[in-house]
Amino acid sequence: MRYAVWVPEALVVATAVGVMMLGRFGWLSRAARLYLPQATAVVVLVALGIELWAGATLGTYLGGAVVQDRFALFVKAAALLTALVALAAADWTAEDSLHFGLAMPLLAAFGAMVAASSADVLGLWAGLELAAVSAVVLVSLRRPDLALRLLVVGGIASALVLVGLAFLYATTGNADLSAIRASLAGKEPTVVIAIPVLLLLSGLAVRSSVAPFHVGAVPIGLGASPLGAGLVIGFVAVAAAVVAIKLAAALLPIPAVYAPYAQVVAALAMVGGGAAAVAARSPRPRMAYLAVGQAGWIAAGLSTHYRAGIAGSLFLLGAFAVAATCGPAVLGRAEGGEPAIQGFGAVRPVRAAGLALAMLSLAGAPPLAGFFGELAVAAALAQSQNYWLIGLGALGAVLSLIAAVGTLRVLFMQSPIEEARRGAAYALPASASSSRRTECSGFRSSGWPTRGRKRWG
């Protein structure tokens, strides 16, 4: 009974590996492959049920290296729910590989679960990197050039995180998060601690695509497949936010070393994300910038150095995970401009409703979960007397709502266009199709990459 808490992770990893093996050796017939997404979603649903049942058993494992607490239970349940919704809502005709499209979100969810359960800095880094590598794999299936750029951006972020963690370990003499917090209790903030924390948070900001560091990952996500974009914009940012929340809890005795930096990043992200979303005309870039703005609210909650602020950020993170990861999957092949989704409410009402809910939640519209998360963060900001940050957040929220309402107008109020014309609008945006004649991986009918030349566009 004690080790039943490991079953969800085992199911997720075994399913991901099994799906890739099925694709590699072609053990399933073409007819059976049609039911593979549904079967995978059922396994994830079972894992979620086991997590909610067995995850309430709190304790430590592997000599204290792994901890199962309420924080881990919430994050792991949110990760499994996000993977479940993404797999169930994905448009598999828009994906480059069925088997990799099923396996990589599961591995990204496993990475977030590892980070949530880790009690030391090594586990935090391992979980974050696993989620990031899963995103690189999905991006590489369609755009190897963008995957290479994502590797470079990720390498910079990983180097910053590792240097920051190494300095933090050298300063405190501990890799365990609870021991780090105990060693910092009663100490005054110094430059020796502030510099590595700055490097560490900079790397996490790059990973989570928070403004102004979103210029690295967001353009790459716009050229990926729908699930690939969801991993870049959503799951990787979720894993980075999980690491940031756990580190903020460890550094809580000396909030002055990270709070000012988090406040600046939050202000830029909330206002910049909302303004960029208003300026964007295509649905996927608009959704990406709405996610940037909501990530700013998560950073704002961490800057309060109050338990209420961290709790608000955690709740908002759950809503962010589902909306930012599943929104691109629901969008499917409609990756072009506004004509690609014009009149969706009449011709594809289910997908239109899912897309509207995702964008409204990212914009913080009531009564969705994103609104209540941002409200909880705003209450914590008021408690810490950061009224200027509340004002900037309100401005960003208004801009985000304007952008989301603009998308709703196209979805439900404009007349549908002819399907032939809509098919032309499905084409990738110019930023994602500037070099379409690229030698890259093709696929067998099983979905496993083979060597060959394939044109996109």
Backbone torsions as a table, in degrees:
resi	resn	phi	psi	omega
1	MET	NA	-38.1	-177.5
2	ARG	-62.9	-38.7	-175.8
3	TYR	-92.8	9.7	174.3
4	ALA	-66.5	-18.5	179.4
5	VAL	-66.4	-18.6	178.6
6	TRP	-84.1	-12.5	-174.2
7	VAL	-61.7	-44.1	179.5
8	PRO	-57.8	-44.2	177.9
9	GLU	-62.0	-41.7	180.0
10	ALA	-63.7	-41.0	178.7
11	LEU	-64.2	-42.5	-178.4
12	VAL	-64.1	-48.3	-178.5
13	VAL	-66.4	-44.4	-179.6
14	ALA	-62.6	-39.4	178.8
15	THR	-66.3	-43.1	179.5
16	ALA	-61.9	-45.9	179.6
17	VAL	-66.4	-41.6	179.9
18	GLY	-63.3	-40.4	178.8
19	VAL	-64.0	-42.1	178.7
20	MET	-66.2	-36.6	177.3
21	MET	-67.2	-39.0	176.4
22	LEU	-61.2	-39.4	178.1
23	GLY	-70.6	-36.4	-177.4
24	ARG	-68.2	-41.4	-174.7
25	PHE	-101.8	-3.1	176.1
26	GLY	61.9	42.8	-177.2
27	TRP	-77.7	-15.8	-179.1
28	LEU	-101.3	143.8	175.5
29	SER	-75.0	168.2	-179.8
30	ARG	-61.3	-38.8	-180.0
31	ALA	-68.1	-38.3	-179.5
32	ALA	-69.3	-30.5	179.9
33	ARG	-65.7	-22.1	178.7
34	LEU	-64.7	-26.6	-178.1
35	TYR	-99.6	2.5	-178.4
36	LEU	-64.9	-42.7	176.9
37	PRO	-59.9	-40.8	179.3
38	GLN	-65.4	-41.0	179.2
39	ALA	-64.7	-41.1	177.9
40	THR	-63.8	-41.2	178.5
41	ALA	-63.3	-36.3	177.9
42	VAL	-64.4	-41.6	178.2
43	VAL	-62.2	-42.9	178.5
44	VAL	-64.3	-37.6	177.1
45	LEU	-63.2	-40.9	176.4
46	VAL	-63.0	-43.1	178.0
47	ALA	-61.4	-39.2	177.9
48	LEU	-64.3	-42.7	177.8
49	GLY	-62.4	-41.9	178.5
50	ILE	-65.6	-38.4	178.8
51	GLU	-62.6	-43.9	179.4
52	LEU	-67.2	-29.0	-179.8
53	TRP	-84.2	-52.4	-175.3
54	ALA	-87.2	-21.3	-176.9
55	GLY	-67.8	-16.6	177.8
56	ALA	-70.8	-11.8	176.4
57	THR	-79.1	102.8	-175.7
58	LEU	-83.3	144.3	178.9
59	GLY	171.7	-179.8	178.1
60	THR	-119.6	153.1	-176.0
61	TYR	-138.2	161.1	176.8
62	LEU	54.5	47.3	177.1
63	GLY	68.4	26.2	179.5
64	GLY	91.7	-0.1	180.0
65	ALA	-74.3	-25.7	179.5
66	VAL	-122.2	133.4	-178.6
67	VAL	-126.3	138.6	174.9
68	GLN	-114.4	102.6	178.5
69	ASP	-127.1	-173.0	-177.6
70	ARG	-68.0	-32.1	175.5
71	PHE	-62.4	-48.4	179.4
72	ALA	-62.7	-39.6	179.2
73	LEU	-60.9	-44.8	-178.8
74	PHE	-65.2	-47.7	-176.6
75	VAL	-65.7	-42.8	-178.9
76	LYS	-66.4	-39.5	176.2
77	ALA	-65.1	-40.6	178.3
78	ALA	-65.0	-39.5	179.1
79	ALA	-65.1	-43.2	179.1
80	LEU	-67.0	-40.2	177.9
81	LEU	-64.0	-40.2	178.5
82	THR	-63.0	-46.0	178.2
83	ALA	-62.1	-40.0	179.9
84	LEU	-62.5	-48.2	-178.7
85	VAL	-66.3	-39.7	-179.7
86	ALA	-63.1	-43.8	-179.8
87	LEU	-69.0	-36.1	-178.7
88	ALA	-73.8	-30.4	-174.8
89	ALA	-97.1	-7.3	-173.9
90	ALA	-66.9	145.0	172.8
91	ASP	-93.4	99.1	-171.2
92	TRP	-71.8	-15.5	173.6
93	THR	-71.5	-17.3	179.8
94	ALA	-94.7	-3.6	-178.8
95	GLU	-93.2	153.0	-177.1
96	ASP	-84.4	-23.1	179.5
97	SER	-151.2	124.4	179.5
98	LEU	-63.8	-46.2	-172.9
99	HIS	-72.2	-43.0	175.4
100	PHE	-68.5	-34.3	177.1
101	GLY	-64.0	-28.3	175.8
102	LEU	-83.3	-38.4	-172.6
103	ALA	-78.0	-41.2	-173.2
104	MET	-65.7	-42.3	174.2
105	PRO	-60.0	-33.8	177.4
106	LEU	-66.5	-42.3	178.6
107	LEU	-68.1	-35.5	175.9
108	ALA	-64.5	-40.5	176.3
109	ALA	-63.5	-39.7	177.4
110	PHE	-63.0	-38.0	176.9
111	GLY	-61.7	-43.7	176.9
112	ALA	-63.9	-36.3	178.6
113	MET	-68.0	-38.1	177.1
114	VAL	-63.2	-45.7	179.3
115	ALA	-62.7	-38.3	-178.6
116	ALA	-67.9	-32.7	-177.0
117	SER	-91.7	-7.8	-174.9
118	SER	-74.9	141.8	176.9
119	ALA	-106.9	1.3	178.9
120	ASP	-136.2	169.9	-174.1
121	VAL	-70.8	-27.4	179.6
122	LEU	-65.1	-43.4	178.1
123	GLY	-65.3	-35.9	176.4
124	LEU	-60.5	-46.5	-178.5
125	TRP	-66.4	-41.4	-178.5
126	ALA	-63.4	-44.7	179.0
127	GLY	-63.7	-40.8	178.9
128	LEU	-63.6	-43.5	-178.2
129	GLU	-69.2	-34.1	177.8
130	LEU	-64.1	-43.0	177.1
131	ALA	-63.3	-40.3	-179.1
132	ALA	-67.1	-41.1	179.4
133	VAL	-64.6	-37.5	177.6
134	SER	-60.4	-39.9	177.7
135	ALA	-66.0	-39.7	179.3
136	VAL	-61.3	-40.6	-179.1
137	VAL	-61.9	-46.3	-179.3
138	LEU	-67.2	-37.2	177.9
139	VAL	-65.2	-38.5	-176.1
140	SER	-66.6	-23.0	-179.3
141	LEU	-65.3	-33.3	179.8
142	ARG	-102.2	-41.7	-175.4
143	ARG	-132.7	88.6	177.3
144	PRO	-59.0	-32.7	179.4
145	ASP	-66.2	-40.7	177.1
146	LEU	-69.5	-34.0	176.7
147	ALA	-63.6	-37.9	176.8
148	LEU	-64.5	-41.5	176.4
149	ARG	-62.9	-39.3	178.8
150	LEU	-66.1	-35.1	175.6
151	LEU	-63.8	-40.6	179.0
152	VAL	-64.9	-47.7	178.2
153	VAL	-61.1	-43.5	178.5
154	GLY	-65.7	-34.8	176.9
155	GLY	-63.8	-40.5	176.7
156	ILE	-63.4	-45.8	179.6
157	ALA	-62.7	-43.5	179.9
158	SER	-63.6	-39.4	178.5
159	ALA	-63.6	-43.3	178.3
160	LEU	-62.4	-42.6	179.9
161	VAL	-64.6	-44.5	-179.0
162	LEU	-65.1	-42.4	178.3
163	VAL	-63.0	-43.3	178.4
164	GLY	-62.7	-43.3	178.3
165	LEU	-65.7	-38.5	179.1
166	ALA	-64.3	-43.7	177.8
167	PHE	-65.1	-38.5	178.8
168	LEU	-65.1	-39.5	176.6
169	TYR	-65.6	-42.1	-179.9
170	ALA	-66.5	-32.4	-178.3
171	THR	-75.6	-41.9	-175.9
172	THR	-95.6	-21.0	-178.5
173	GLY	77.3	15.3	-177.9
174	ASN	-140.6	146.4	172.4
175	ALA	-104.4	-14.3	178.8
176	ASP	-78.1	135.1	-174.7
177	LEU	-66.0	-41.9	178.9
178	SER	-66.9	-35.3	177.1
179	ALA	-69.5	-35.4	176.3
180	ILE	-62.7	-44.0	179.5
181	ARG	-63.9	-41.3	179.8
182	ALA	-65.6	-38.0	-179.0
183	SER	-71.1	-25.3	179.8
184	LEU	-88.1	-11.1	-178.5
185	ALA	-63.3	128.9	178.6
186	GLY	83.9	-2.5	-179.9
187	LYS	-91.9	154.1	176.5
188	GLU	-89.2	144.5	176.7
189	PRO	-65.6	133.5	-178.8
190	THR	-128.9	165.5	178.1
191	VAL	-64.2	-32.1	-179.5
192	VAL	-60.3	-34.6	178.2
193	ILE	-89.1	-34.2	-175.3
194	ALA	-66.2	-37.8	-177.4
195	ILE	-65.6	-50.5	177.8
196	PRO	-63.9	-34.0	177.0
197	VAL	-65.3	-37.8	176.8
198	LEU	-62.2	-44.5	177.4
199	LEU	-62.8	-42.8	-178.6
200	LEU	-63.0	-48.0	-179.6
201	LEU	-68.7	-29.8	175.8
202	SER	-64.6	-43.7	176.9
203	GLY	-62.4	-40.6	177.8
204	LEU	-67.4	-34.4	177.4
205	ALA	-65.6	-37.6	176.2
206	VAL	-65.2	-43.5	179.7
207	ARG	-63.8	-39.4	-176.6
208	SER	-86.9	0.2	177.4
209	SER	59.4	37.8	176.7
210	VAL	-82.0	137.4	178.8
211	ALA	-59.9	139.5	6.3
212	PRO	-91.7	10.1	-177.3
213	PHE	-83.5	1.3	179.7
214	HIS	-69.9	-14.7	-178.4
215	VAL	-65.1	-15.1	179.1
216	GLY	-83.6	-49.3	-171.1
217	ALA	-98.1	-35.7	-174.7
218	VAL	-60.2	-47.2	177.4
219	PRO	-60.5	-29.9	177.6
220	ILE	-69.5	-42.1	179.0
221	GLY	-62.9	-27.6	-179.2
222	LEU	-68.8	-22.1	-179.5
223	GLY	-99.0	1.6	-178.2
224	ALA	-89.1	175.7	173.4
225	SER	-67.9	167.8	-178.9
226	PRO	-55.6	-47.2	178.6
227	LEU	-69.1	-35.0	176.0
228	GLY	-61.7	-42.1	176.5
229	ALA	-63.9	-38.3	178.1
230	GLY	-63.3	-37.6	178.0
231	LEU	-68.7	-43.6	-178.3
232	VAL	-65.8	-47.4	-175.6
233	ILE	-79.7	-34.1	-172.6
234	GLY	-104.4	-70.4	-168.5
235	PHE	-64.1	-41.0	179.5
236	VAL	-65.2	-41.0	176.5
237	ALA	-63.5	-36.3	177.8
238	VAL	-64.1	-46.3	178.7
239	ALA	-61.0	-41.5	178.1
240	ALA	-64.6	-39.4	178.8
241	ALA	-67.3	-35.9	176.2
242	VAL	-61.3	-45.3	177.5
243	VAL	-61.7	-42.6	-179.2
244	ALA	-63.6	-40.7	-179.8
245	ILE	-65.2	-43.0	-179.6
246	LYS	-67.6	-37.2	177.4
247	LEU	-70.5	-37.3	177.1
248	ALA	-62.5	-37.7	176.6
249	ALA	-65.8	-36.2	178.3
250	ALA	-71.0	-32.6	-178.5
251	LEU	-93.0	10.6	-176.0
252	LEU	-58.8	-31.7	178.1
253	PRO	-63.5	-23.4	-180.0
254	ILE	-130.4	70.3	-175.4
255	PRO	-66.5	-17.3	-177.1
256	ALA	-65.7	-16.9	-177.6
257	VAL	-82.5	-14.0	-179.4
258	TYR	-132.2	-21.2	-175.2
259	ALA	-61.9	-46.3	-179.8
260	PRO	-61.3	-40.6	179.1
261	TYR	-64.2	-43.4	179.2
262	ALA	-63.5	-35.6	179.1
263	GLN	-66.0	-42.9	179.8
264	VAL	-64.7	-45.9	179.5
265	VAL	-62.7	-41.4	180.0
266	ALA	-63.1	-43.5	-179.8
267	ALA	-62.4	-46.2	179.7
268	LEU	-63.4	-40.5	-176.9
269	ALA	-70.3	-43.7	-176.6
270	MET	-65.1	-47.1	-178.7
271	VAL	-76.6	-46.2	-178.6
272	GLY	-64.2	-40.8	178.7
273	GLY	-64.0	-42.4	178.2
274	GLY	-65.1	-42.8	179.7
275	ALA	-65.1	-42.4	179.1
276	ALA	-66.2	-34.7	177.9
277	ALA	-65.8	-38.1	177.1
278	VAL	-64.9	-39.0	-178.0
279	ALA	-73.4	-27.7	-178.1
280	ALA	-70.8	147.0	179.2
281	ARG	-114.3	-26.2	178.0
282	SER	-83.6	147.6	-175.2
283	PRO	-66.8	-39.0	-177.8
284	ARG	-68.6	-47.6	174.8
285	PRO	-59.0	-38.6	178.9
286	ARG	-62.6	-41.6	178.2
287	MET	-65.1	-38.9	179.2
288	ALA	-63.0	-41.9	-179.2
289	TYR	-73.6	-30.9	171.8
290	LEU	-62.9	-38.2	176.5
291	ALA	-65.4	-38.5	176.5
292	VAL	-60.2	-43.9	179.5
293	GLY	-63.7	-40.9	179.5
294	GLN	-71.9	-31.0	173.4
295	ALA	-61.6	-31.5	174.8
296	GLY	-62.7	-37.5	175.9
297	TRP	-63.9	-37.7	177.2
298	ILE	-62.9	-43.6	176.8
299	ALA	-64.1	-35.7	178.8
300	ALA	-63.5	-38.6	177.5
301	GLY	-63.8	-36.0	178.5
302	LEU	-69.9	-27.6	-177.6
303	SER	-74.2	-11.0	-176.9
304	THR	-76.4	-18.2	-173.7
305	HIS	47.5	34.9	171.7
306	TYR	-118.6	149.6	178.1
307	ARG	-62.5	-33.4	177.9
308	ALA	-64.3	-37.4	178.2
309	GLY	-67.2	-43.3	178.3
310	ILE	-65.4	-39.5	177.8
311	ALA	-64.8	-39.9	176.8
312	GLY	-63.5	-41.0	177.0
313	SER	-63.3	-38.3	-179.9
314	LEU	-66.1	-44.2	178.2
315	PHE	-63.1	-43.9	179.0
316	LEU	-64.1	-32.3	178.8
317	LEU	-62.7	-38.2	177.4
318	GLY	-62.3	-43.8	177.3
319	ALA	-66.6	-39.6	178.9
320	PHE	-62.2	-41.3	-177.4
321	ALA	-59.2	-48.1	-177.6
322	VAL	-67.0	-45.9	-174.5
323	ALA	-71.2	-46.0	-174.9
324	ALA	-72.9	-32.0	-179.7
325	THR	-82.9	-41.6	-174.5
326	CYS	-86.7	-20.8	179.4
327	GLY	-57.5	-52.7	176.6
328	PRO	-61.2	-33.6	178.4
329	ALA	-65.9	-40.3	177.5
330	VAL	-67.1	-35.8	179.6
331	LEU	-61.4	-35.7	175.0
332	GLY	63.4	-132.4	-174.8
333	ARG	-77.9	-7.0	-178.9
334	ALA	-79.8	69.4	-173.4
335	GLU	-99.5	-3.2	-177.6
336	GLY	-84.5	-146.6	-179.3
337	GLY	-81.1	-162.1	-177.8
338	GLU	-61.7	-32.0	177.5
339	PRO	-58.8	-23.5	-179.5
340	ALA	-68.2	-24.4	-179.6
341	ILE	-116.7	9.6	-177.0
342	GLN	-65.5	123.7	179.0
343	GLY	72.4	21.3	179.5
344	PHE	-59.1	-32.4	-177.9
345	GLY	-61.6	-23.3	-180.0
346	ALA	-92.5	-37.8	-174.2
347	VAL	-97.4	-28.1	178.8
348	ARG	-137.1	71.0	-171.7
349	PRO	-63.9	-34.6	-177.8
350	VAL	-68.4	-47.4	178.7
351	ARG	-66.3	-37.0	178.1
352	ALA	-63.0	-41.0	178.8
353	ALA	-65.9	-42.3	177.9
354	GLY	-63.3	-42.5	178.5
355	LEU	-64.3	-40.9	179.4
356	ALA	-64.2	-42.7	179.3
357	LEU	-63.6	-41.3	-180.0
358	ALA	-63.4	-46.3	-177.7
359	MET	-69.4	-38.6	178.6
360	LEU	-67.4	-37.3	177.2
361	SER	-66.4	-41.9	177.0
362	LEU	-64.9	-30.9	178.6
363	ALA	-80.1	-10.4	-179.5
364	GLY	79.6	33.0	-178.9
365	ALA	-83.6	136.9	176.2
366	PRO	-75.2	152.7	1.3
367	PRO	-101.3	38.4	-176.3
368	LEU	-81.7	168.4	-174.5
369	ALA	-63.1	-34.2	178.7
370	GLY	-59.9	-36.5	178.7
371	PHE	-64.7	-47.1	-177.7
372	PHE	-68.2	-33.2	175.0
373	GLY	-64.8	-45.9	178.3
374	GLU	-65.9	-34.4	177.1
375	LEU	-65.1	-40.7	177.8
376	ALA	-64.5	-40.4	177.6
377	VAL	-65.5	-41.4	178.9
378	ALA	-62.3	-38.3	177.3
379	ALA	-64.1	-39.9	177.1
380	ALA	-67.2	-36.6	176.4
381	LEU	-64.3	-39.6	176.8
382	ALA	-65.3	-36.9	177.9
383	GLN	-63.5	-35.6	178.5
384	SER	-90.0	5.2	176.3
385	GLN	63.2	33.8	173.9
386	ASN	-94.1	64.2	-174.1
387	TYR	-70.0	-31.1	178.8
388	TRP	-65.0	-34.9	178.4
389	LEU	-72.3	-33.6	175.2
390	ILE	-63.2	-41.6	178.9
391	GLY	-62.5	-44.2	177.9
392	LEU	-66.4	-37.2	176.9
393	GLY	-64.3	-38.8	177.0
394	ALA	-64.3	-40.0	176.7
395	LEU	-62.0	-46.1	177.9
396	GLY	-62.9	-37.1	179.1
397	ALA	-65.7	-39.8	178.1
398	VAL	-63.7	-44.1	178.2
399	LEU	-62.8	-40.5	179.0
400	SER	-64.4	-40.5	178.3
401	LEU	-64.8	-38.6	177.1
402	ILE	-61.1	-43.5	179.1
403	ALA	-64.3	-43.4	-179.3
404	ALA	-65.4	-40.7	178.7
405	VAL	-64.3	-35.0	175.8
406	GLY	-61.1	-38.8	176.7
407	THR	-68.7	-39.9	178.0
408	LEU	-61.5	-36.5	178.1
409	ARG	-60.8	-42.6	179.4
410	VAL	-69.1	-37.6	-176.9
411	LEU	-68.5	-45.0	-166.8
412	PHE	-115.4	-19.7	-173.7
413	MET	-105.2	-23.3	178.8
414	GLN	-87.7	152.7	-178.4
415	SER	-73.8	143.6	177.7
416	PRO	-63.8	147.1	175.7
417	ILE	-97.4	169.3	179.4
418	GLU	-63.9	144.7	-177.1
419	GLU	-62.5	-31.5	178.3
420	ALA	-64.3	-42.5	178.0
421	ARG	-70.9	-34.9	178.0
422	ARG	-64.7	-35.2	178.6
423	GLY	-61.5	-37.1	176.0
424	ALA	-65.7	-33.2	179.4
425	ALA	-74.1	-15.7	177.4
426	TYR	-67.3	-17.1	-176.0
427	ALA	-58.1	152.8	-179.3
428	LEU	-63.4	149.4	176.4
429	PRO	-64.6	163.9	-174.6
430	ALA	-60.0	-34.8	-178.7
431	SER	-65.9	-21.9	-178.9
432	ALA	-104.0	1.5	-176.0
433	SER	-133.2	24.7	-177.5
434	SER	-71.5	-27.8	178.8
435	SER	-130.3	74.4	-171.6
436	ARG	-81.2	-25.6	179.5
437	ARG	-84.7	84.5	-175.0
438	THR	-124.7	135.2	176.4
439	GLU	-76.8	116.3	-175.2
440	CYS	-146.5	-171.3	-174.6
441	SER	-82.4	133.1	169.9
442	GLY	-96.3	-169.4	-175.8
443	PHE	-143.1	141.8	169.3
444	ARG	-73.0	175.3	177.2
445	SER	-64.7	-21.2	177.1
446	SER	-75.9	-14.6	179.2
447	GLY	97.5	1.4	-178.8
448	TRP	-92.0	139.5	-175.9
449	PRO	-63.0	141.0	170.2
450	THR	-128.4	161.5	-179.7
451	ARG	-76.0	137.1	-179.7
452	GLY	170.3	-177.7	-179.9
453	ARG	-117.7	132.4	-177.8
454	LYS	-139.0	139.5	178.2
455	ARG	-100.5	141.8	174.6
456	TRP	-118.3	148.1	179.3
457	GLY	109.0	NA	NA
